[in-house]
Amino acid sequence: MGAAVASARTAITQSTGRDAAEAGIAPLTPNPNRRLLLKGGTIVSMDASVGDLAQGDILIQGKKIAAIGTNLRVSGPAPRVIDASNTILIPGFVDCHRHSWEGVLRRIIPNGDIAKYTATTHQGFGPYYRPHDVYVGNLITALGCIDAGITCVIDNSHNSRTAAHSDAAVQALFDSGIRAVHASGAPQAGTWDHQWPHDLERLQKRFFSSDDQLVTLRMFSPLDRTTYAEARKLGLRITTEFQGAAGRMLEQFSKEKLLGPDITYNHCGGLADVTWRYIRDSGGTVNVCPRSDPQYGLGEGFPAFQKALDHGLRPGLSVDNEVSYGTDMFTEMRVLFNIQRAVAANRKLNGDANPPKPVNVRDLLECATLNGAACAGLTAKCGSLSPGKEADIVMIRADDINLYPSNNALGTVVAAADIKNIDTVIIGGVMRKSGGKVVGVNWPKLRAQIDESRNYLFQKAGYKLDIFSA
């Protein structure tokens, strides 16, 4: 463990008074001398200079990819060899937008719309969250991401009621072992300390003094001149929830030269063409939410994917939350694949002289990996399997009964695979899932923590669980 990361972990533990052992999480740290050789897998690199290999090897040295090729000849100390035959190796998925603190509320409103979502999270349970509940929510969300092959997540943390709540959220991300961007934001209902956004400076100094760690910091804020100035004073990137109603304000921000490549926009539904141009011309990044936008009726009621493509933007993908549905990126890719093709066909049927081309499965995997890394500001570290980048790798068993025979590697990943097919997940060179199981988790101990947190929140909010509620 690097000195900066060790210092950050110590500071977090001191701040919250909680340790990963309490939740049954064993620390797993990178070893700069550890060498792994993933041998004989089908490699989908998402790097044009590397290409795809029907059968190839990936050598990992410490936390980085050292080499990719066919029948690699490895000199020096012998690596640990992992048999990757009958598997497909892909870059780890990147989830551009997740409200991780809501983890213990999984599927509580499967039929919910945006009003129900707000009433349940921000107005309902959110005000009762202790720092410990934020910790547990973030932890179970992050571990669920790892299980699903999501190796990097942007944690849009809009329940930072006190400095201790923020510290607990950060600790959970460090403890989980995921690569994460903690996007600190203000609560949207209830009482809080109003320490945000000024607390970002404390967070940055205490926990994020180094860029050489898995967890990094940014701001989560609506369009606001004051908060944007605060973020830029600290050199932080910004994420903003964004829908058509904010288009006029974005125009004014553009005139004032307040837009830039440091801003990532979530959702982006119902935007006018000129608003899309402001985002594109400023170098901003966007992500769309294939499930949450239709479910909650945001923007135009369906993901703004085709609109982004029409304006020359390559969006990332977001799960957004788990209060209504599941955590995996496979479903996001498939939903978006079919919606875009429906939109393209509909435009052609309605006389569009230049209808969009249907997307292909490689396009969707790019959205879930490379484009997500761009939203996270981490393309130098992740998003593709490239020598020199950090080893964020997902190994999918292609000989499982639901996938075999695999006649198209990209089709297998995007159109057919699911979480149960993920054998191995490596993040920053450390194996976080192996043999289909997340590593270093004492599930009974963690489950007890989850149950305690959920029961506490239900009791405080006066909520009686009905597992068949409409």
Buried (B, 14 or more C-beta within 10 A) or exposed (E): BBEBBEBBBEBBBEBBEBBBEBBBBEEBEBEEEBBBBBBBBBBBBBBEEBEBBEEBBBBBBBBBBBBBBEEBEBEEEEBEBBEBEBBBBBBBBBBBBBBBBBBBBBEBBEEBBEEBBBBBBBBBBBBBBBBBBBBBBBBBBBBBBBBBBBBBBBBBBBBBBBBBBBBBBBBBBBBBBBBBBBBBBBBBBBEBEEBBBEBBEBBBEBBBEEEEBBBBBBBBBBBBEEBBEBBBEBEBBBBBBBBBEBBEBBBEBBEEEBBBEBBBBBBBBBBEEEBBBBBBEBEBBBBBBBBBBBBBBBBBEBBBBBBBBEBEBBBBBBBBBBBBBBBBBBBBBBBBBEBBBEBBEEBBEEEEEEBBEBBBBBBBBBBBBBBBBBBBBBBEBBBBBBBEBBBBBBBBBBEBEEBEEBEEBBBBBBBBBBBEBBBBBBBBBBBBBBEBEBBBBEEEEBBBBBEBBBEBBBEBBEBEEEEEEE
